[in-house]
Amino acid sequence: MIQYLLVGAGCFLGGCLRNFFSKQWNKSNRSYPIGTFIANVLGAFLIGLFFARFSQVATSLYLFLATGFCGGLTTFSTFNSEVINDFINGNSVKGFYYWMGSFFCSILAVFLGLLCAY
């Protein structure tokens, strides 16, 4: 039961931070959802860092930070919605670059998080 509470508490905090990023940056820069992008890339970096540091030695901390906090911070559904909206609204090139940029930057961020941990 405590594991679910740890994940839930972390998810709450990560979701609050994601909402802050969206409110701060997605409105001011409507041409590109920079708040969502930052949340996803930061969350990817932190998942790499937390995986390397805590996944084998501190399971409860890993559940709180990686599964909970980073799970709440990163937002795959919002990202997908933004990409699909670009395609529907005739912004296929922008949608494609956002999709590929987010994918590659997130993969790179996980790798950098792993490197920083070691």
JOGILIN-V379812 format. One record per pair of residues at least 6 apart in sequence whose ideal C-beta (glycine too) atoms are under 7 Angstrom apart, sorted by the first residue. I is the first residue (numbers start at 1). GAP is how many residues later the second one is. D is the distance in Angstrom with one decimal. If there is no record, write none. Layout:
((I:GAP:D) (I:GAP:D))
//
This chain:
((3:60:5.6) (6:54:5.8) (6:57:4.7) (6:58:4.4) (6:62:6.2) (7:56:5.4) (7:60:5.1) (7:61:4.2) (8:60:6.7) (9:55:6.6) (9:59:6.3) (10:54:4.3) (10:55:6.2) (10:57:6.9) (10:58:2.1) (10:59:3.9) (10:62:6.6) (11:57:4.6) (11:60:5.5) (11:61:3.7) (12:60:6.5) (13:56:5.6) (13:59:6.7) (14:54:6.6) (14:55:4.1) (14:56:6.1) (14:57:6.5) (14:58:2.9) (14:59:3.6) (15:57:3.8) (17:56:5.6) (18:21:4.6) (18:54:6.5) (18:55:5.1) (18:57:5.6) (21:14:3.9) (21:17:5.4) (21:18:4.7) (22:13:4.3) (22:14:6.4) (24:11:6.1) (25:9:4.6) (25:10:3.7) (25:13:6.8) (26:7:5.0) (26:8:6.9) (26:9:4.2) (26:10:6.5) (33:49:4.9) (36:39:6.0) (36:42:5.4) (36:43:5.7) (36:46:6.2) (37:65:5.9) (39:34:5.5) (39:35:6.3) (39:36:5.8) (40:34:5.1) (40:35:6.5) (40:39:6.1) (40:62:5.9) (40:66:5.7) (41:64:4.9) (41:65:5.6) (41:68:4.8) (42:31:6.8) (43:27:4.6) (43:30:4.2) (43:31:3.6) (44:30:6.9) (44:62:4.0) (44:65:4.0) (44:66:4.8) (45:64:3.9) (45:65:6.9) (45:67:5.9) (45:68:4.3) (46:24:5.2) (46:67:6.3) (47:19:5.4) (47:23:4.8) (47:63:6.0) (47:66:6.6) (48:61:6.8) (48:62:3.9) (48:63:6.5) (48:64:6.7) (48:65:2.6) (48:66:4.3) (49:64:3.8) (49:67:5.8) (49:68:5.0) (50:12:6.1) (50:15:4.7) (50:16:4.1) (50:20:6.9) (51:15:6.2) (51:63:7.0) (52:62:5.0) (52:65:3.3) (52:66:6.1) (53:64:4.9) (54:7:4.9) (54:8:4.0) (54:11:6.6) (55:7:5.0) (79:23:6.2) (82:16:6.9) (83:12:4.9) (83:15:5.9) (83:16:4.9) (86:6:7.0) (86:8:5.2) (86:9:3.0) (86:12:6.6) (87:8:4.8))
//
